Amino acid sequence: MQLLFLEGWWGSLRGLEQALWGIAIISTVLFVILFVLYIIGIQFGTNEESRDIVEFNKTMFSVNSVIIFLTFLGWGGIIADSFGVNDFYIGLLSVFSGYIGLYLLLQLTEKILTPMIKRNYQVRNMIDKIGVTSTLIPANKLEQGRVRLTIQGATKEFGAVSESKAISEHTQVLVVDVLDNGSLIVEPVNLSFLGPEGA
């Protein structure tokens, strides 16, 4: 029964309407699949901060950009057609809708996804790392200090706080967590207890 209904509905559409519905349905299904893969962490990953973020953005503006463009193009055209707009303007509005989708993708990437990737990079690559404080770190997260860490062969300096006692300058510390603002939570360590692997 439902199949007959769909066949009757599809057969009643004009050629342009069939094209728009076909593009909208297929691209929307692909978009949902890619979105789910991204959410569960299959599609993207970061190993090196700068290189992988560049690769992430390239991916976002290749496969995903085409899917987003077609999704917005299809649904924009369907909405325009529902208002009885002629075919020429349906085409224009469809393309315009596609570019709106690309603009939204750009904003999503720059303002949400890229910072999220940087945050994930920090958490995965900094927790359990040993560094050295370059300034005094006040107690009880009262104020940020600075700590130097060597990440993938490069030494960088990061903001850090202590959850308990103050940590003096030039003290070896262990990174135990990363705050949402990117600051590291550190605690002093005694390397003699870490063994050869931690030294």
N, C-alpha and C positions, 0 to 999 in steps of 0.2 A: 504493500500500500504506500509506504513512504517512498519507495523507489519510483513508483508510478507518479507520485506527486512531484518528486524531484525532476523526473524526466519531463513532465508536463510544464513545470516551472522553467526549466532550462530551455525547453523548446520554444517557450513564449518570448524569450529574450531576443533582442536584436543582436547582430554581430558584434557591435561595439560593447553592448552590455555584457555579452558572454565573455569577451576579452577582459573587461574590467573585473568581473566577478572571478574569473579564472586566476588573474594576476593577484587579486586581493586574497583569495582563499589560500592559494599555494604559498605565497610569500608570508602570510600570517602564520601558517603552520610551521614554516621554516624558522620564522622569527621566534615562535614559542619554543621550538626545539633548541635553538641556539641559546636562548635566554635561560632555559632550564639547565643546559650543560654548563653555562657560565656560573649559575648559582651554586651548583654542586661541585664546582672547581675542576671540571675536566678540560674546559676549552683553553684557559689561559693559566700561565704560571710565570713567576719571575725568579731568575737566578742572579742577574746582575741588574742593579737599579736602573742605570741609564739605558743600557742596550735593550733590555726586555720591555721597558716602558715604550721605547720607540717602536719595537716590534709589535707590541700590543696595539699601539695607535695605528700602525700600518694595517694590522688585521682588522681593526674596527672600521677602517675606511677602505676596505676591499670587499670581502665577502659580506660582512654585516651591513656595510653602507648600501650595497646593491639591494639587499633584502629589505632594509628600512625604506629606501627610495621607492621600491615597487609596492611595498605595503601601503604607504601613504598615497602613492599614485593611484592604486586600485580603489581604495576606500574613498579617496577624495573625488575620483571620477564617479563612483556610485552615488555619492551624496549629491554631486552636481546634477547627475542625470535624474535623480528623484525630484529635483525642482523644475524639471522640464527645460533645462538649458540645452541649446543646440549643440551639435557634435563638436563644432570648432571650439567653443568655449569650454566644453567638457574636457577636451584635450589640453587646453591651456591650464585649466584649474587642476587637472590631474598632475601635470608636470610641476605646477607651483606647489601642490601638496607634497609631492615627492621631495622638493627642495626644503620645504618646511621640516620634513622628517629628518633630512640630513643635518639641518641646523640644530634640531633638538638633540640629535646624536652627538654632534660636536660639543654642545653644552654639557650633556650628560658625561661625556668622556673627560672633558677638562675639569669639571667641577666636582664630580663624584667618583668616577671609576679610576682615574689616574691617581688621585690622593689615596684611594682605597688600596691600590696596588703598592704604592709607596709604604703605606702603613703595614701591609702584609710582609713586604720586604724587610722592614725594620724588625718586626716581631720575629720572623723566622731566622734572620741572620744575626740578631744581636742578643737574644736571650741566651744565657749561659756563657756568654763571651766574657773574657777577663780584660779589663782595661786599667788605666791609671788616671786618677783625678788630676786635673790641671789647675783647679781652684778648690777652695774650701766648699764643701757641700753642707749647708745647714741641716739641723735635725728636723724631723717631723714634717717634711715637705714644705718648710716655711719659705724656702727660696731655692731657686735653681743654682747649681754649680755647673762645672764643665768636666767632662771625662773624655779621654782619648781612647779610641778603640781601633784595632786593626781588622778591617773587613775585606776579605778577598785580596789581601796583599797591600791594601791602601789604608793609611792611618788617617782617621777623621776625628773631629771633635764634636761632641754632642752635649746638649743640655741634660742634666741629671739631677735627681732628687734622692734623698734618703728618707725612708719611712720611720727610722728609729733615731739613732744617735748621729751627731755630726761626724763628717768624715774629712779628715785633714787633707791638705794638698799632697800630691805625689804618693797617694795610697792606692794599692792595688785593690780593685773592686770587681765584683761579679754582677752582671746585669741579670736581674730576676724578673723584670717585666717592662713593658713599654706602655706609657699612658696614651690616651687618645690624642693628646696634643703633640705627641712625638717624643716627649721627655722620657728618659730612661729612669727606672727605679733600680738603684744599685745598693750593694751592701759590701762592707770590707771583707776580704778573704785572706786566709793564710795559705799561701801556695804549697806549703809543706804538707798540707792535708789533702791536696788534690792529686798528688802522684805525678808520674811522668807525663800523662796525657794532658793534664790541665796546666802544666808548667809551660 
